[in-house]
């Protein structure tokens, strides 16, 4: 099946196939990273904005 696609490739089609390949590789890498991430790390990162606002004073927020 892929042999039929690669036999008659023009220059423009090569760019399209290359960009499609980059997209799939990026998508697979991100999916693997999301599967392997630890829940404790996600919880820590989601709590950062909440803990950061506790240390700010109202004077530091004024323009």
ABEGO torsion letter per residue (X at the ends): XAAAAAAABBAAAAAAAAAAAAAAAAAAAAAAAAAABBAAAAAAAAAAAAAAAAABBAAAABX
